[in-house]
Amino acid sequence: MSGSLFLAETQAFLKALASETRQQIMQEFATSAALTVGEIAERCGIGQSTASEQLTILRQGGLVTSTRAGKQVRYRADPSRISDQLEVLGDFLARCCPPTGADDP
């Protein structure tokens, strides 16, 4: 993966996690496999337009996927991409900021 692609994907992933509202939305996927914008809005106590905006950022960050079934779009967490991004981020942090004592003999 090129450095600029890594940076862009990682920034989008971290941005998606940076909001308490988006964190709350992600928690909803822990109890439901797939949810519509309306269901997210109702469960989180936010407007549908806000839910839609937040889901777009989560999708751009690689945390959720969407599928269309007729007029409804259903969103679900994307555990594979989340796991991949966490691994890449962990590797990056280990290289740039090794744990204290990691270089000690």
C-alpha positions as CSV (number, residue, x, y, z in Angstrom):
1,M,0.0,0.0,0.0
2,S,1.4,3.4,-0.9
3,G,2.1,5.9,1.8
4,S,-0.5,8.4,0.6
5,L,-3.2,5.8,0.2
6,F,-2.4,4.5,3.7
7,L,-2.6,8.0,5.0
8,A,-5.9,8.7,3.3
9,E,-7.6,5.4,4.4
10,T,-6.3,5.7,7.9
11,Q,-7.4,9.4,8.2
12,A,-10.9,8.4,7.0
13,F,-11.0,5.5,9.5
14,L,-9.9,7.6,12.4
15,K,-12.3,10.5,11.4
16,A,-15.2,8.0,11.3
17,L,-14.3,7.0,14.9
18,A,-13.8,10.5,16.2
19,S,-17.4,11.4,16.8
20,E,-19.5,10.3,19.8
21,T,-22.5,10.1,17.5
22,R,-20.8,7.8,15.1
23,Q,-19.5,5.7,18.0
24,Q,-23.1,5.4,19.3
25,I,-24.2,4.3,15.8
26,M,-21.5,1.6,15.7
27,Q,-22.7,0.3,19.1
28,E,-26.2,-0.2,17.5
29,F,-24.7,-2.6,15.0
30,A,-23.5,-4.8,18.0
31,T,-27.2,-5.7,18.6
32,S,-28.5,-5.7,15.1
33,A,-27.0,-7.1,11.9
34,A,-28.4,-4.4,9.5
35,L,-30.3,-1.2,10.1
36,T,-31.9,1.5,7.9
37,V,-31.2,5.2,8.3
38,G,-34.6,5.6,10.0
39,E,-33.9,2.8,12.5
40,I,-30.5,4.4,13.3
41,A,-32.1,7.8,13.7
42,E,-34.8,6.4,16.0
43,R,-32.4,4.4,18.2
44,C,-29.8,7.2,18.5
45,G,-32.3,10.0,19.0
46,I,-31.1,12.0,16.0
47,G,-32.7,13.2,12.8
48,Q,-32.7,11.1,9.6
49,S,-30.6,13.6,7.7
50,T,-28.0,13.6,10.6
51,A,-28.1,9.8,10.6
52,S,-27.6,9.7,6.9
53,E,-24.6,12.1,7.1
54,Q,-23.0,10.1,9.9
55,L,-23.5,6.8,8.0
56,T,-21.8,8.3,4.9
57,I,-18.7,9.2,7.0
58,L,-18.7,5.7,8.6
59,R,-19.0,4.1,5.1
60,Q,-16.1,6.4,3.8
61,G,-14.0,5.3,6.8
62,G,-14.6,1.6,6.0
63,L,-16.6,0.8,9.1
64,V,-19.9,0.0,7.4
65,T,-21.3,-1.2,4.2
66,S,-24.7,-0.7,2.6
67,T,-27.0,-2.7,0.5
68,R,-30.2,-1.6,-1.3
69,A,-33.3,-3.7,-1.1
70,G,-36.0,-1.9,-3.1
71,K,-36.4,1.6,-1.7
72,Q,-34.5,0.8,1.6
73,V,-30.8,0.9,2.1
74,R,-29.6,-1.3,5.0
75,Y,-26.3,-0.6,6.7
76,R,-24.2,-3.1,8.6
77,A,-20.8,-3.1,10.2
78,D,-17.9,-4.4,8.1
79,P,-15.8,-6.4,10.6
80,S,-13.3,-7.5,7.9
81,R,-12.4,-3.9,6.9
82,I,-12.4,-2.8,10.5
83,S,-10.0,-5.6,11.4
84,D,-7.7,-4.8,8.5
85,Q,-7.6,-1.1,9.4
86,L,-6.9,-1.8,13.0
87,E,-4.0,-4.1,12.0
88,V,-2.6,-1.4,9.7
89,L,-2.9,1.2,12.4
90,G,-1.3,-1.1,15.0
91,D,1.6,-1.8,12.7
92,F,2.1,1.9,12.0
93,L,1.9,2.8,15.7
94,A,4.4,0.1,16.6
95,R,6.9,1.5,14.0
96,C,6.5,5.1,14.9
97,C,5.9,4.8,18.6
98,P,7.3,1.6,19.9
99,P,6.3,0.6,23.4
100,T,8.7,1.8,26.1
101,G,11.4,-0.8,26.6
102,A,10.9,-2.4,23.2
103,D,14.5,-1.7,22.2
104,D,16.0,-2.7,25.6
105,P,18.0,-5.9,25.5
